[in-house]
Amino acid sequence: MSLEEALLKSVNISERIAEFYRSFKDPLGEYKYRKRIARMALEGSVSLMIDFDDLLSFDVDIASRLIEDPKPVLEAASEAIKEVMRVESADYASRIGEFFARIANLPDSLRVPIRGIRAIHLNKLIAVEGIVTKISPVKQQLIEAVFRCRECGEEVVVKQLGRGLERPTQCPRCASEGRKRHEFELILEKSRFIDWQKFVLQERPEELPSGQLPRSIEVIATHDLVDVVRPGDRATVTGILAVTLERRMRRDIPPIFQTYLEANNIEVSSKESIDVDITPEDEKRILELARRPDIRELLVNSIAPSIYGYRDVKRAVAALLFGGVPKIHPDGVRVRGDIHVLLIGDPGTAKSQLLRYVASIAPRGVYTSGKGSTAAGLTAAVVREKATGDFFLEAGALVLADGGVACLHPSTRVLIDGRAVSIEKLFDERRSVRAFSKGEVVELNYCTHGVVGVDGDLKPRPALASIVRRKIWRGYMLKISLDNGYKIILTPDHLILDYNTLTWREAGKFKVGDRVATIAWADGAEPGAPRVSSASITSIEPVLYEGYVYDLYVPDLHNFVAESIVVHNCIDEFDKMDPRDRVSIHEAMEQQSYHPDTELMLADGTRIRIGELVEELFRSYPERVVVGVNCLILPVRDLGIEILTTDFNRIFPVAIDRVSKHVAPSRFIEITYSNGRSIKVTPEHPVFVKRDGKLVTVRADEVKVGDLAPAPKALPVAHRDSILVRLREAFRELGYSEDGCILFRTNSPRQAAEIQDMLLVWGIESRIRKGGSYEVVVDKDYVGRFYTLISESRAVDSYCNRREERDDSLAPIGWVRVTSVKAVPNDGVEWVYDVTVEPTRTFISNCLVLHNTVSIAKAGIVATLNARASILAAANPAFGRYLHNRPVTENIDLPPTILSRFDLIFVITDTPNAERDRELAEHVMDFHRQYYPETLENVIPRDLLKKYIAYARRHVRPKLSEEAKKRLVDFYVEMRAKSQGVDSPIAITPRQLEALIRLAEAHARMSLSDVVTEEDAEAAIELMMAFLRSVGYDVETKRIDIDIVMTGQPKSQRDKIVMVLDLLERMMRESGGEPVKREDFVERATEKGLEENFVRRVLEKLYEGGEIIEPRPGYIMLLRSR
């Protein structure tokens, strides 16, 4: 077919599809696609969703071509959208460069399982279903490059169709003028880019053949399809199957290509669509079962009936399957309804079989073991793709088992620090990170803005907003006008405080005449005396808007004042975050770093600018670089680059752990000290100061003139003799005395700083005085020491010998005063830098003790992924078999922070018992003979059991009765009463009370009851007591102590650890702060009545936790006094 024929054919297809858009009617007789195209203009959309069945019924030939040769048909369909759009909305058609036809609802014959993809599907339109496991950041793909000729300046446009950058072969002007040389430069500003993203779609667990690994396929999403899915989503991707070369062509290997899918449409499955399908016949059988009086026993009997015994465990598993009721409190706090159960058992006790059975009947159950059950395997991990080096966020098992963001218009004025500020001005794009919230990409910006909100008593009070959030909005917002003259524009789902009912309601549910809560100031009152008032809504009108919308996060009150109205803040899980993750997010946002000219002193006395050091390391080790949020991080601990650090008891050398570079801010804070030195840092950088007699860190822009800051009184660096020689030469040449002081004068600020550092190496403090030149002044208190050192007499040799005998690592820390704090603009600096020293997070530089901060938080990828799942976990004991004389935390290698999240923990031991062993053996033998007991006939079939559980979780939300509430409260108070003695362990905490509520709700759900009765509460208490007796029992005191689970150690053991720490601190004081010999300490501890093995085990844990260090072999010391 000639090019002319192909173009004619394409035009014909485009006209035919345009006719389809204009004329196709739905069963109600309405023009389906004309309405959709008109709505695209209103919503600001660029994609039109086309049902394949509609196209098939309109024109079979075009539908067939779409499957067999999809690219030209899709291009024609997209062009046809623009043609129709010119009629429906000419203005919108002229503004939008390109529209996209998205195909939905392909027939089952074109839905190909990932495992079934073959060569016959290449270049065809197919639909693939699966779970998103990995996703890359959004990038920009060059599709139309503009090149400029270096000879004549002519610009040439080259479409980018294949792999690599396609360049022009010649310049038309130069060729016409006879010039043969053709060199081009790429003009990025004029080139055209599109959004591009890659994710991995993995086949669903229910489709996985037994004994097979899951298969996956890469998907390329472009334009408005980026960020549609997130790890853990179940999605159907309609697209064109294409190939890319798997590896470089070689003569000795065949040309192997790897398939991938070019996405045309992505449909994310809703929660309901992936749940179990329940027919009316199924519902009838379920309701009949629920009416049986023995339904709960029947359910327990139906759980893994082939596994003998384990009555309490199966009751707990039944509760887990049905689950409690999740709740969201008025202040936005979420309370989970999912129940988590942990089984710790000896090998061969059927733990894995029980887990597999539960995974088969639980809706969206996922079974994972081995590597998949690590922290990253369960939640989310950042993995690096070998081909590109890009970081991908990969969903773990919990995310794969998972189940709108309310915002304000950018012009909305928020009351910030007593003045009205447009909310968009609070967002600093340079300090933002990207995250997911309910399937949408949002940007977060750490802040400290003072706002006003209302507390639980409906009284106004100040609070602190810690996050500004923004996201893209396309569609209608609501403009609400009040009779007090204020107006607010917000998304329809944003919550506003209803003044009449004092409840939070979505903006879209208000009507004219309703009253909303507002903040007003009484006549004659000071601006700081607000009161709660109300205003009536006078009008509500929709406003079409496309662009960023904003919100604040207020951790304390969860609300704030905008346009005088009390509005709810964004409900995100910041309060529940692990503190380390929260710190990592804040550090990524804040870009806490030093100006590149800041000088570091290494442990050998070498001085180097931090920017030069870090850039040289990045150039030398590019393969180690970790890409973060607006920053680059480089681990360097193994390189042995030592710097001086301090724990404020001693100064000692330590290897730099990692270095980083951040995008520079628009301004710096320059702080000058009384010793004449200054530092230039980002405004958020932590700085050590002394406040109220305590050493604290504050933001650099919060440092005040007069603050005291720590400074070393000596620098224990190597090669002091050579430094002494240089000092003598310098002072002989440029040194002099004046008014009893010794001075060194130079025109170089760097030389002055170097002289001051060298003096401090020998314990001589000085200050730098600035005038026409720079003078290093040795004060009168140190003149005697100075003359002793600088003179050539034997006295200096004896002084040097005495200095060599001293341990300079114990040099104390002194204080200098802040003399100046000022903000200075960024003078063209692109990057700022930092070094990280573990575990002290301090380093010595500029004759000051400085703070450092860098954290690697999953390669700078910060995301929130849903993991709303019940967890049934099983583990073998750490020692092979469970040791009853040791607490659960020693029997299983899980940290208390994880262990305490389980509602129930059960220990399954293989203990010989003649009667039970006989019953178990007969049970196993009968099953192998296929002779099943009568009890197996009285169970619910697996398929029906799965539907019964799904029905209960979907439709039944039981509430506590007064009787159940009283029984649970009485039990909680009774258990707490046992802990009222000074030396009594804690028997139960509010976390167990919440678990009791969940268990009681689950017990009620088993009978499809809408009310939690006293019987349900008793069943929950029985399970809780079984758990407490199993793992919350302190073998030493013979009492229940929940701290075994909550903190990892019972009170009796915690008291012994305190004895160890107290003894170590006392022995260090006795030795004058010197390290203590380990064996001497162990001997003293055993004399105090502590077991030797216990003491050594505690010392190892303290060392691993960074509370003690080993400055030299065989010696230990506390990192800092308690």
TIGU-316860 format. One line per 3 residues: number of its first residue (from 0); for each residue y, x, z of C-alpha. Coordinates in steps of 0.2 Angstrom, whole numbers. Last residue first. Example, Ala and Ser with C-alpha at 12.3 -4.5 7.8 and 13.67 -1.06 7.14 Angstrom:
1 = -5/68/36 | -22/62/39
END
This chain:
1121 = 47/109/410 | 51/127/406 | 49/133/388
1118 = 36/140/377 | 25/142/392 | 16/159/393
1115 = -1/166/389 | -8/184/388 | -25/190/382
1112 = -18/196/365 | 1/197/364 | 14/183/364
1109 = 1/170/366 | 10/153/366 | 10/137/376
1106 = 16/120/372 | 13/122/354 | 0/108/353
1103 = -14/120/348 | -10/131/362 | -10/116/375
1100 = -26/111/368 | -34/128/370 | -27/130/387
1097 = -34/113/392 | -52/118/386 | -51/134/396
1094 = -46/125/412 | -60/112/409 | -73/126/406
1091 = -67/134/422 | -68/119/433 | -53/116/444
1088 = -54/118/463 | -38/128/466 | -48/144/465
1085 = -53/139/448 | -35/139/443 | -32/156/450
1082 = -47/163/440 | -41/155/424 | -24/162/427
1079 = -30/180/430 | -41/178/414 | -26/173/403
1076 = -14/186/409 | 3/179/412 | 18/182/401
1073 = 34/188/410 | 46/176/417 | 49/186/433
1070 = 30/188/436 | 31/175/451 | 41/163/440
1067 = 27/164/426 | 14/161/440 | 23/145/445
1064 = 25/139/427 | 6/142/424 | 1/133/440
1061 = 12/118/436 | 5/117/419 | -13/117/425
1058 = -9/105/439 | -2/93/426 | -18/95/416
1055 = -28/90/432 | -17/74/434 | -20/69/416
1052 = -39/71/419 | -38/58/434 | -27/47/424
1049 = -39/46/410 | -36/55/393 | -33/51/375
1046 = -17/42/378 | -21/24/374 | -40/25/373
1043 = -43/34/390 | -27/27/396 | -36/10/397
1040 = -43/16/414 | -57/5/421 | -64/13/437
1037 = -79/24/442 | -66/38/447 | -75/52/437
1034 = -84/42/424 | -67/33/419 | -72/17/410
1031 = -62/12/395 | -76/15/382 | -90/2/385
1028 = -84/-7/401 | -67/-10/392 | -75/-16/376
1025 = -87/-28/385 | -72/-34/395 | -62/-37/379
1022 = -77/-47/371 | -79/-58/386 | -60/-61/387
1019 = -60/-67/369 | -74/-79/372 | -65/-86/388
1016 = -49/-88/377 | -59/-98/364 | -67/-109/378
1013 = -49/-112/385 | -44/-119/368 | -35/-112/353
1010 = -30/-127/343 | -30/-129/324 | -49/-128/324
1007 = -59/-122/308 | -74/-119/319 | -73/-100/317
1004 = -54/-101/317 | -54/-105/335 | -64/-88/339
1001 = -51/-79/327 | -37/-87/337 | -45/-81/354
998 = -48/-63/346 | -29/-62/341 | -23/-68/358
995 = -34/-55/367 | -28/-41/355 | -10/-46/360
992 = -15/-44/378 | -23/-28/374 | -7/-21/367
989 = 2/-28/383 | -8/-15/393 | -24/-15/403
986 = -33/-6/417 | -19/7/421 | -26/20/433
983 = -22/18/452 | -14/33/461 | 2/23/466
980 = -7/7/468 | -3/-8/457 | -16/-5/444
977 = -29/-18/450 | -15/-31/449 | -14/-28/430
974 = -32/-34/428 | -28/-50/437 | -11/-52/428
971 = -20/-51/411 | -34/-63/416 | -21/-76/423
968 = -11/-74/407 | -26/-77/396 | -32/-92/406
965 = -15/-100/406 | -12/-98/387 | -29/-105/384
962 = -25/-120/395 | -8/-123/387 | -15/-123/370
959 = -13/-108/359 | -10/-112/340 | -23/-111/326
956 = -18/-107/308 | -32/-113/297 | -30/-115/278
953 = -31/-98/270 | -41/-88/283 | -53/-102/286
950 = -56/-105/268 | -59/-87/265 | -72/-86/279
947 = -81/-101/273 | -81/-95/255 | -89/-78/261
944 = -102/-88/271 | -106/-99/256 | -109/-83/246
941 = -120/-75/259 | -131/-90/263 | -127/-97/281
938 = -141/-94/293 | -155/-104/301 | -169/-98/290
935 = -167/-80/297 | -170/-87/314 | -188/-92/309
932 = -192/-74/307 | -195/-66/290 | -212/-60/283
929 = -207/-49/269 | -220/-36/275 | -205/-24/276
926 = -195/-37/286 | -210/-40/298 | -211/-21/301
923 = -193/-19/305 | -193/-34/318 | -209/-27/325
920 = -202/-10/328 | -186/-18/336 | -196/-29/348
917 = -207/-14/353 | -191/-3/356 | -183/-16/366
914 = -198/-17/378 | -201/1/379 | -183/7/381
911 = -177/23/374 | -158/25/372 | -151/25/354
908 = -133/22/358 | -120/10/351 | -103/12/359
905 = -90/-2/355 | -72/-1/352 | -61/-17/351
902 = -43/-20/346 | -42/-3/337 | -24/4/337
899 = -27/15/352 | -39/26/342 | -26/30/329
896 = -13/37/341 | -26/43/352 | -32/56/339
893 = -49/54/332 | -63/67/333 | -75/56/343
890 = -85/60/359 | -70/69/367 | -59/54/365
887 = -73/42/371 | -73/51/388 | -87/62/393
884 = -102/59/405 | -109/46/393 | -112/59/379
881 = -114/50/362 | -126/60/351 | -122/73/337
878 = -108/81/348 | -94/73/338 | -101/56/339
875 = -105/47/323 | -92/36/316 | -90/18/311
872 = -74/8/306 | -71/-10/303 | -53/-12/298
869 = -44/-28/295 | -31/-27/281 | -13/-29/278
866 = -11/-11/270 | 5/-14/260 | 13/1/253
863 = 30/8/259 | 36/23/249 | 44/40/252
860 = 39/54/240 | 47/70/246 | 31/80/243
857 = 22/69/255 | 35/72/269 | 38/91/269
854 = 50/93/283 | 65/105/284 | 77/107/298
851 = 85/123/305 | 96/125/320 | 107/141/323
848 = 109/152/338 | 124/163/335 | 128/181/331
845 = 130/176/313 | 112/173/313 | 98/170/325
842 = 85/156/321 | 79/140/328 | 66/127/324
839 = 56/133/338 | 38/129/331 | 40/134/317
836 = 55/142/308 | 62/133/293 | 75/141/281
833 = 89/131/273 | 99/130/258 | 113/121/249
830 = 114/119/230 | 127/116/217 | 142/124/225
827 = 158/120/214 | 171/122/228 | 164/108/239
824 = 178/102/250 | 182/109/267 | 180/99/283
821 = 187/107/299 | 181/112/316 | 190/127/325
818 = 188/136/342 | 170/132/347 | 166/143/362
815 = 153/156/364 | 139/156/376 | 125/168/382
812 = 106/169/378 | 95/182/387 | 86/197/381
809 = 68/195/385 | 62/202/368 | 72/218/373
806 = 57/224/383 | 65/239/391 | 57/256/388
803 = 66/259/372 | 83/255/381 | 79/268/394
800 = 76/281/380 | 92/276/372 | 101/279/388
797 = 93/296/391 | 98/301/373 | 115/294/376
794 = 117/304/391 | 112/320/382 | 129/320/374
791 = 133/314/356 | 145/300/361 | 143/283/353
788 = 130/275/365 | 138/280/381 | 156/276/375
785 = 150/259/370 | 142/256/387 | 158/260/396
782 = 168/249/384 | 157/234/386 | 168/225/400
779 = 184/230/391 | 181/220/376 | 174/228/360
776 = 186/221/346 | 180/220/328 | 196/219/318
773 = 198/211/301 | 214/214/291 | 231/206/289
770 = 226/196/304 | 208/190/309 | 200/196/326
767 = 182/198/326 | 174/197/344 | 162/209/353
764 = 147/210/363 | 137/226/365 | 119/224/369
761 = 113/238/357 | 108/226/343 | 124/217/347
758 = 134/232/341 | 125/231/324 | 129/213/322
755 = 147/215/325 | 148/230/313 | 139/219/300
752 = 152/205/303 | 166/217/300 | 158/223/285
749 = 157/206/278 | 175/202/282 | 180/217/272
746 = 198/224/275 | 192/234/289 | 197/239/307
743 = 186/244/322 | 193/242/339 | 189/248/357
740 = 198/240/371 | 208/248/385 | 225/243/378
737 = 220/250/361 | 206/262/355 | 202/267/338
734 = 188/266/325 | 189/268/306 | 180/285/302
731 = 172/289/319 | 169/271/322 | 159/269/306
728 = 149/286/308 | 144/282/325 | 138/264/321
725 = 128/270/306 | 119/282/317 | 115/268/330
722 = 108/257/316 | 96/271/311 | 91/272/329
719 = 89/253/331 | 75/253/317 | 68/236/322
716 = 78/221/329 | 80/215/347 | 97/207/345
713 = 107/206/361 | 117/194/371 | 112/180/359
710 = 124/165/356 | 122/147/362 | 137/135/359
707 = 151/129/371 | 162/114/364 | 180/118/365
704 = 184/111/348 | 172/97/345 | 156/96/335
701 = 153/78/328 | 155/83/309 | 141/96/312
698 = 129/83/319 | 124/85/337 | 111/95/345
695 = 109/96/364 | 109/110/378 | 113/101/394
692 = 127/104/407 | 136/88/402 | 136/94/383
689 = 132/111/378 | 131/113/359 | 118/117/346
686 = 122/111/328 | 112/98/318 | 117/97/299
683 = 124/80/294 | 141/87/288 | 133/100/277
680 = 136/118/284 | 148/132/284 | 147/144/299
677 = 160/154/307 | 161/171/317 | 176/176/327
674 = 167/178/344 | 177/162/349 | 168/151/336
671 = 173/144/319 | 164/128/312 | 166/124/294
668 = 160/107/289 | 156/105/270 | 161/93/257
665 = 154/84/241 | 136/87/246 | 125/100/238
662 = 108/95/231 | 95/103/242 | 86/120/243
659 = 72/124/254 | 63/138/263 | 46/138/272
656 = 38/145/287 | 49/160/291 | 38/173/300
653 = 43/176/318 | 53/189/328 | 57/187/346
650 = 72/181/357 | 68/175/375 | 70/160/386
647 = 81/150/374 | 65/147/363 | 73/160/352
644 = 71/165/334 | 74/182/324 | 68/182/306
641 = 52/189/298 | 47/187/280 | 28/188/282
638 = 24/182/264 | 10/170/272 | 24/159/279
635 = 32/156/262 | 30/137/259 | 44/132/246
632 = 53/116/246 | 64/109/232 | 77/95/235
629 = 85/79/228 | 69/70/235 | 56/83/235
626 = 47/94/222 | 36/107/230 | 37/124/223
623 = 22/135/225 | 19/139/207 | 37/145/205
620 = 34/160/217 | 46/174/212 | 60/164/206
617 = 60/152/221 | 59/167/232 | 74/175/224
614 = 84/158/225 | 80/157/244 | 86/175/248
611 = 101/174/237 | 107/157/244 | 103/163/262
608 = 115/178/260 | 106/194/266 | 107/206/281
605 = 93/218/285 | 91/221/304 | 72/222/303
602 = 70/205/310 | 80/197/296 | 99/194/298
599 = 104/179/288 | 121/177/280 | 129/160/275
596 = 136/161/257 | 124/148/250 | 132/135/262
593 = 119/129/275 | 107/113/275 | 104/96/281
590 = 101/85/265 | 103/69/275 | 91/58/265
587 = 76/70/265 | 79/74/283 | 80/55/287
584 = 64/51/278 | 55/66/287 | 62/60/304
581 = 55/43/301 | 38/50/296 | 38/60/312
578 = 43/45/322 | 28/35/315 | 36/20/308
575 = 35/3/317 | 54/1/319 | 57/6/301
572 = 46/-9/295 | 58/-18/284 | 67/-34/287
569 = 84/-32/279 | 98/-39/290 | 102/-57/294
566 = 119/-64/292 | 132/-69/304 | 147/-75/293
563 = 165/-68/295 | 164/-61/277 | 148/-51/283
560 = 144/-49/301 | 128/-41/306 | 110/-45/310
557 = 94/-36/316 | 101/-34/333 | 94/-17/338
554 = 87/-9/322 | 102/-14/311 | 97/-12/292
551 = 110/-16/280 | 110/-24/263 | 115/-22/245
548 = 115/-29/227 | 115/-18/212 | 118/-26/195
545 = 116/-42/185 | 124/-58/191 | 125/-76/186
542 = 134/-86/200 | 127/-102/207 | 139/-113/217
539 = 140/-119/235 | 155/-128/241 | 164/-133/257
536 = 152/-125/270 | 158/-128/287 | 163/-114/299
533 = 156/-109/316 | 162/-99/331 | 154/-84/341
530 = 168/-74/350 | 175/-57/347 | 185/-47/360
527 = 188/-29/352 | 202/-35/341 | 212/-39/357
524 = 214/-57/361 | 230/-67/357 | 221/-81/348
521 = 202/-79/350 | 194/-68/337 | 181/-75/326
518 = 162/-72/322 | 153/-85/311 | 138/-96/313
515 = 135/-108/299 | 139/-127/298 | 131/-138/285
512 = 144/-149/275 | 139/-143/258 | 120/-139/258
509 = 110/-124/265 | 92/-121/258 | 97/-108/246
506 = 105/-97/259 | 88/-95/268 | 88/-101/286
503 = 89/-92/302 | 89/-104/317 | 103/-109/329
500 = 100/-127/325 | 118/-132/322 | 125/-115/319
497 = 112/-110/305 | 112/-91/305 | 111/-85/287
494 = 95/-77/279 | 96/-71/261 | 83/-80/250
491 = 96/-87/238 | 104/-69/235 | 122/-67/241
488 = 140/-71/237 | 151/-74/252 | 168/-84/253
485 = 180/-85/268 | 194/-97/270 | 189/-105/286
482 = 183/-120/277 | 168/-110/270 | 164/-105/252
479 = 146/-100/247 | 143/-91/231 | 125/-91/227
476 = 116/-78/216 | 108/-81/199 | 98/-68/190
473 = 95/-49/188 | 96/-39/204 | 94/-20/205
470 = 91/-14/223 | 102/-7/237 | 99/-2/255
467 = 110/5/269 | 101/11/284 | 105/15/302
464 = 117/1/306 | 123/3/324 | 127/-11/336
461 = 142/-20/344 | 141/-36/353 | 144/-54/350
458 = 135/-66/362 | 122/-78/355 | 110/-75/370
455 = 98/-66/359 | 111/-55/353 | 125/-57/340
452 = 131/-44/327 | 145/-32/325 | 144/-16/315
449 = 146/3/318 | 140/13/304 | 128/28/306
446 = 119/30/289 | 103/34/280 | 103/28/262
443 = 88/19/255 | 85/14/237 | 74/0/232
440 = 60/-2/220 | 52/-19/221 | 34/-24/225
437 = 37/-30/243 | 48/-16/247 | 45/1/238
434 = 55/17/241 | 68/28/233 | 79/40/243
431 = 97/41/244 | 109/55/249 | 118/58/233
428 = 120/39/230 | 130/36/246 | 130/18/250
425 = 144/11/261 | 156/8/247 | 144/-5/240
422 = 146/-15/257 | 165/-18/254 | 173/-13/270
419 = 182/-24/283 | 188/-15/298 | 183/-14/316
416 = 170/0/314 | 162/-9/300 | 164/-27/297
413 = 156/-30/280 | 165/-36/265 | 154/-42/251
410 = 160/-34/234 | 142/-27/231 | 134/-45/232
407 = 122/-46/247 | 103/-44/248 | 87/-53/252
404 = 72/-44/246 | 61/-53/236 | -14/-45/253
401 = -20/-26/254 | -37/-19/253 | -32/-6/240
398 = -19/0/252 | -32/2/266 | -43/12/254
395 = -30/24/249 | -16/22/236 | -11/38/226
392 = 8/43/225 | 9/55/210 | 17/72/210
389 = 20/80/193 | 12/97/189 | 10/92/171
386 = -8/94/167 | -15/97/184 | -8/81/191
383 = -3/84/209 | -8/71/223 | 2/63/236
380 = -9/53/248 | -9/35/254 | -17/25/268
377 = -36/27/270 | -39/43/260 | -23/51/267
374 = -29/49/285 | -47/53/280 | -59/39/276
371 = -60/42/257 | -66/60/260 | -82/54/269
368 = -84/35/269 | -76/19/261 | -81/1/259
365 = -68/-11/252 | -67/-29/256 | -56/-40/245
362 = -62/-56/254 | -75/-50/267 | -93/-54/262
359 = -99/-38/254 | -88/-27/265 | -96/-34/280
356 = -113/-30/273 | -108/-12/269 | -101/-10/287
353 = -117/-16/295 | -128/-5/284 | -117/10/289
350 = -119/7/308 | -137/4/307 | -141/14/323
347 = -149/29/314 | -137/42/320 | -129/38/338
344 = -115/27/338 | -96/24/338 | -91/7/331
341 = -72/4/329 | -65/-14/327 | -48/-19/320
338 = -42/-37/320 | -29/-43/308 | -16/-55/314
335 = -2/-42/314 | 15/-46/323 | 30/-43/313
332 = 47/-41/321 | 61/-50/310 | 72/-55/325
329 = 65/-73/323 | 47/-67/325 | 36/-65/310
326 = 18/-70/314 | 0/-65/308 | -14/-77/314
323 = -30/-70/321 | -44/-64/310 | -59/-73/303
320 = -69/-57/298 | -63/-47/313 | -69/-61/325
317 = -86/-61/316 | -87/-42/318 | -83/-44/337
314 = -97/-57/339 | -109/-45/329 | -105/-31/340
311 = -108/-41/356 | -125/-47/349 | -130/-30/343
308 = -149/-35/341 | -159/-32/325 | -151/-29/308
305 = -158/-41/295 | -146/-55/300 | -131/-45/294
302 = -119/-58/300 | -127/-75/298 | -132/-76/317
299 = -114/-74/322 | -109/-88/310 | -123/-99/317
296 = -118/-96/335 | -100/-101/330 | -106/-116/321
293 = -117/-123/336 | -108/-139/337 | -109/-142/319
290 = -93/-150/312 | -87/-134/304 | -103/-134/293
287 = -99/-151/286 | -81/-145/282 | -88/-130/273
284 = -100/-140/262 | -86/-152/257 | -75/-137/253
281 = -88/-130/242 | -90/-146/232 | -71/-146/230
278 = -72/-129/223 | -67/-113/232 | -63/-97/222
275 = -62/-82/233 | -46/-73/234 | -39/-63/219
272 = -29/-77/212 | -21/-81/229 | -14/-64/232
269 = -6/-64/216 | -12/-53/201 | 1/-42/194
266 = 3/-45/175 | 8/-30/164 | 13/-32/146
263 = 14/-21/131 | 7/-5/140 | 1/9/129
260 = -16/12/136 | -25/29/137 | -40/37/129
257 = -44/56/129 | -48/66/114 | -61/79/111
254 = -60/90/95 | -77/99/96 | -78/116/104
251 = -80/134/97 | -66/133/85 | -53/129/98
248 = -40/115/99 | -31/114/115 | -37/101/128
245 = -39/82/130 | -29/78/114 | -21/61/116
242 = -29/44/111 | -22/26/110 | -28/9/116
239 = -13/-4/113 | -8/-15/127 | -11/-29/139
236 = -13/-23/157 | -20/-35/170 | -16/-29/188
233 = -22/-28/205 | -9/-19/216 | -15/-5/227
230 = -3/8/221 | 13/0/214 | 16/-11/199
227 = 32/-16/190 | 40/1/192 | 42/3/174
224 = 38/-12/162 | 57/-14/158 | 57/1/146
221 = 41/10/146 | 23/10/154 | 10/22/150
218 = -7/18/157 | -21/30/161 | -39/24/162
215 = -51/23/177 | -70/24/181 | -77/20/198
212 = -92/31/203 | -109/23/200 | -123/20/213
209 = -123/2/211 | -112/-4/196 | -93/-6/200
206 = -86/-23/195 | -84/-29/213 | -75/-13/217
203 = -62/-16/203 | -60/-3/189 | -46/10/191
200 = -29/9/183 | -19/25/184 | 0/25/182
197 = 12/33/170 | 31/30/169 | 44/31/156
194 = 62/24/155 | 70/26/138 | 81/40/131
191 = 94/41/116 | 103/57/112 | 122/58/113
188 = 124/67/130 | 108/77/127 | 115/86/112
185 = 101/98/107 | 107/114/99 | 103/119/81
182 = 101/134/70 | 99/133/51 | 102/150/41
179 = 100/147/22 | 118/142/18 | 120/136/0
176 = 134/123/3 | 122/108/1 | 110/116/13
173 = 123/119/26 | 129/101/25 | 111/94/26
170 = 106/105/40 | 88/110/39 | 71/108/47
167 = 77/96/61 | 68/98/77 | 54/88/84
164 = 51/91/103 | 33/90/109 | 21/76/105
161 = 24/63/91 | 38/51/86 | 54/58/92
158 = 67/52/79 | 79/65/73 | 98/63/72
155 = 108/77/64 | 126/82/69 | 136/94/58
152 = 145/107/68 | 145/120/54 | 135/135/59
149 = 128/129/76 | 121/113/69 | 121/100/82
146 = 106/90/86 | 104/72/92 | 87/67/98
143 = 80/49/97 | 65/44/108 | 68/56/123
140 = 57/49/137 | 66/47/154 | 55/48/170
137 = 50/35/183 | 40/43/197 | 21/43/194
134 = 8/31/200 | -10/32/206 | -23/19/211
131 = -18/3/202 | -33/-9/203 | -41/-15/187
128 = -40/-27/172 | -39/-22/154 | -32/-32/140
125 = -34/-27/122 | -23/-24/106 | -32/-12/94
122 = -27/6/90 | -44/12/97 | -55/-2/102
119 = -70/3/91 | -69/20/100 | -76/12/116
116 = -69/4/132 | -83/-4/142 | -81/5/159
113 = -63/-1/159 | -69/-19/156 | -62/-26/140
110 = -53/-43/139 | -52/-46/121 | -66/-58/121
107 = -60/-66/136 | -45/-73/126 | -28/-64/128
104 = -16/-73/141 | 0/-63/138 | 9/-54/124
101 = 26/-46/127 | 38/-46/113 | 52/-34/117
98 = 71/-34/113 | 82/-20/108 | 100/-15/107
95 = 107/-28/119 | 126/-32/118 | 126/-40/101
92 = 112/-52/106 | 121/-56/122 | 136/-61/112
89 = 127/-71/99 | 118/-82/112 | 105/-95/105
86 = 109/-91/86 | 109/-72/88 | 95/-73/100
83 = 84/-80/86 | 86/-65/75 | 85/-53/90
80 = 68/-61/95 | 62/-59/77 | 65/-41/78
77 = 53/-40/93 | 40/-50/84 | 42/-38/69
74 = 39/-23/80 | 24/-32/89 | 17/-35/72
71 = 19/-17/66 | 11/-10/82 | -3/-23/84
68 = -15/-19/69 | -31/-27/72 | -26/-39/87
65 = -9/-44/80 | -16/-45/63 | -28/-59/69
62 = -13/-68/77 | -3/-67/61 | -17/-74/51
59 = -21/-88/63 | -4/-95/62 | 3/-108/74
56 = -13/-111/85 | -16/-92/87 | 3/-89/92
53 = 1/-103/105 | -15/-96/111 | -8/-78/113
50 = 5/-85/125 | 22/-75/121 | 33/-68/136
47 = 50/-63/129 | 57/-47/136 | 75/-41/137
44 = 80/-51/152 | 98/-54/158 | 94/-70/167
41 = 105/-81/157 | 102/-72/140 | 83/-73/143
38 = 85/-91/147 | 90/-95/129 | 75/-85/123
35 = 63/-95/134 | 71/-112/129 | 69/-107/110
32 = 51/-102/115 | 45/-118/121 | 54/-131/110
29 = 50/-146/120 | 37/-159/114 | 28/-161/131
26 = 13/-153/124 | 23/-137/120 | 33/-136/104
23 = 34/-121/92 | 49/-123/79 | 61/-109/83
20 = 50/-96/90 | 37/-99/77 | 50/-98/63
17 = 55/-81/70 | 37/-76/69 | 36/-81/50
14 = 52/-72/47 | 46/-56/56 | 29/-57/47
11 = 38/-58/30 | 49/-44/34 | 34/-33/39
8 = 26/-38/22 | 41/-33/12 | 42/-16/22
5 = 24/-13/18 | 26/-17/0 | 41/-5/-2
2 = 31/9/7 | 17/7/-5 | 0/0/0
END
